[in-house]
Amino acid sequence: MSTISLKKLSITVVVASLVSNVVFANSDINKVLPKAKQPAMSFSQLIASYDADKNNALSAKELSANKVLSKNFKKVDTNGDQQISEQEFNIYLENMKKSLS
């Protein structure tokens, strides 16, 4: 039975480590990280995308295409006026961040 020198074994391990780093360096980060860690849209982005009546607030009807906010609309609309303001949205985001910590 032939023996492998410690030097050759060490070099093989180092080379294998370097190759694996290069191979996995190009993997898509969005596939690796959980979806909850992806950044949320800002309120101004939501307004630009969904505010049909241009009143700088978002109604349930306007958010019907956004599954997450539609599902949580009542939680976000803390004053119950059937509109989500920037302040309510920011409070919602802060609460979500705290719950993930």
ABEGO torsion letter per residue (X at the ends): XBBBBAAAAAAAAAAAAAAAAAAAAABBAAAABBAAABBBBBAAAAAAAABAAGAGBBBAAAAAABAAAAAAAAAABAAGAGBBBAAAAAAAAAAAAAAAX
